[in-house]
Amino acid sequence: MNIADRIGQVPPSGIRRFFELAEEMDDVISLGVGEPDFSAPWAARQAAIDSLERGRTSYTANRGTLELREAIADHVRTYDLSYGPDEEILVTAGASEAVDVAMRAFVDPGDVVAVPEPAYISYVPGVTFAGGEPLTVPTREENDFVVTPEDLRRAGAEAADLLVLCYPNNPTGATASEEELAAIAAFTREHDVDVLSDEIYAALTYEGDHTSIASLPEMSDRTVVVNGFSKAYAMTGLRLGYAMGPSDAIAAMNRVHQYAMLSAPTTAQYAAVEALQTCDDAVEEMRREYDRRRRFVLSRFEEMGMPCFRARGAFYVFPECPGDDEEFAEGLLHEERVAAVPGSVFGESGAGHLRISYATGMTDLKEALNRIERFVESR
Amino acid sequence: MDEKRELLDCLVRNARESTDDLARQTDLDSETVEQYIDELEADGVVRGYQAVVDWDRADAQHVEAEVELNVELDRETKYDDIAARIAKYSEVESLRLVSGDYDFSILVVGDSMRDVSRFVSDQVATIPEVTQTVTHFVMDTYKHRGVQFVGDDEDDRLSISP
């Protein structure tokens, strides 16, 4: 087959290579997993089963069932976000589809999309597939890897058409405060940059409340917020996310979505309505378990002298590792059978770090950290 | 959240955590954890620490029965008086006053059905205030104290994912 040039422009993910290394070995404790170790709350699973029993196996409206969009509209009021279920919300096959559709709906060939790094691995390829020009914006550890107007200026992001944000962040676990977001918001208004804010980890915020940049003054018109059910409700495999924004932006996204996807998985939509309506306690229980692990992991890195900024969200911490991060991660895997993802996979500014996921039970977590400690001491 | 409450939640989740691990999970120092635990015990908030046992898998004789108990009160005898008397038996694992069709719910434990039956008929049913007992032998346990004994979800996630 003749393969399109832009496929060649996107290198295979560094995660993939590491995955293959880890798969070859037995008895590996993995701290490299980017999804919850819990299963979806039972009530949500039961709702999915019920919908199947009632034969609900057809397409839904392109934008998702009205019932779900209404439930989403209610839910996001927690974050001071107000969106109309009819025109301002689009239900997608995972937040991943929402990100992809947004790129295709908002990016023209040659448009510049600023992506602060370290970043989730899909944004830059998403820009490239849409024909845009990715502009990576290195962030700094002294700011807990939260992008600042200075970082944006230094990278030349005044020229950007779109800025991608992700707080709480994968891979760093960083959260952005209202003040930090306000500074970014002022930059985007000054230079007329639109914002795609991936807030998939919003519910997993441990110190203080999550703030959405779209809730700041004069930002809702230039922001599309992406969220979903994968992380908060442990529903990764059900593939369900959503995008919210001004009606013209959502209509544009829906244009792509209706041809590419038609509608998000129907079974998952039934599960999601139930999740939003009755599973708050289950989410809170998971959040608190993650929080216990987060504090445990941060304490352990402090004890073993691996510098690690205080991550306040998602289920990742991002410690510094001595020497080259890929070498360190490979050594750790081979010698101690602990898998962690090298930070450079998420962009150059992640080099010298490891992404440590604590979406793993406490027993394994303890053992893994003991092994890391032993590995660090042996070097 | 209140620090002591946070610690209590950790203990409920797993009371075998070491003091150091409890400290790491709560962001408290070990001395404070010790002090809070002492206080929780002294105040009678924490009454004990026990294992969650699946007796079907233990090589042991173990029979449990839920006993419903109806009683008749009079001027001199209140629920607390009857409860105080029943609670003293070592066969009684738990004893609670409940709303609804009966008064007390008792969990009775013994080595055999015969032991349990005999205990209920000889010791409980003979209490003057007791008007009725209904004994339900436990046939199988699927979940106990928040721990599922069956159908554990397996971790089939990819070992590394973005």
HADDOCK unambig.tbl for C-alpha pairs under 7 A between the chains (distance, minus, plus):
assign (segid A and resid 15 and name CA) (segid B and resid 161 and name CA) 6.94 0.50 0.50
assign (segid A and resid 15 and name CA) (segid B and resid 162 and name CA) 6.72 0.50 0.50
assign (segid A and resid 19 and name CA) (segid B and resid 159 and name CA) 6.76 0.50 0.50
assign (segid A and resid 19 and name CA) (segid B and resid 160 and name CA) 5.15 0.50 0.50
assign (segid A and resid 30 and name CA) (segid B and resid 159 and name CA) 5.79 0.50 0.50
assign (segid A and resid 32 and name CA) (segid B and resid 159 and name CA) 6.54 0.50 0.50
assign (segid A and resid 32 and name CA) (segid B and resid 160 and name CA) 4.70 0.50 0.50
assign (segid A and resid 32 and name CA) (segid B and resid 161 and name CA) 6.48 0.50 0.50
assign (segid A and resid 33 and name CA) (segid B and resid 159 and name CA) 5.96 0.50 0.50
assign (segid A and resid 33 and name CA) (segid B and resid 160 and name CA) 4.79 0.50 0.50
assign (segid A and resid 33 and name CA) (segid B and resid 161 and name CA) 5.00 0.50 0.50
assign (segid A and resid 34 and name CA) (segid B and resid 161 and name CA) 5.09 0.50 0.50
assign (segid A and resid 34 and name CA) (segid B and resid 162 and name CA) 5.18 0.50 0.50
assign (segid A and resid 121 and name CA) (segid B and resid 162 and name CA) 6.96 0.50 0.50
assign (segid A and resid 292 and name CA) (segid B and resid 25 and name CA) 4.63 0.50 0.50
assign (segid A and resid 292 and name CA) (segid B and resid 26 and name CA) 6.45 0.50 0.50
assign (segid A and resid 293 and name CA) (segid B and resid 25 and name CA) 6.28 0.50 0.50
assign (segid A and resid 295 and name CA) (segid B and resid 24 and name CA) 6.06 0.50 0.50
assign (segid A and resid 295 and name CA) (segid B and resid 25 and name CA) 5.09 0.50 0.50
assign (segid A and resid 295 and name CA) (segid B and resid 26 and name CA) 6.67 0.50 0.50
assign (segid A and resid 295 and name CA) (segid B and resid 27 and name CA) 6.35 0.50 0.50
assign (segid A and resid 296 and name CA) (segid B and resid 24 and name CA) 4.56 0.50 0.50
assign (segid A and resid 296 and name CA) (segid B and resid 25 and name CA) 4.49 0.50 0.50
assign (segid A and resid 299 and name CA) (segid B and resid 24 and name CA) 5.61 0.50 0.50
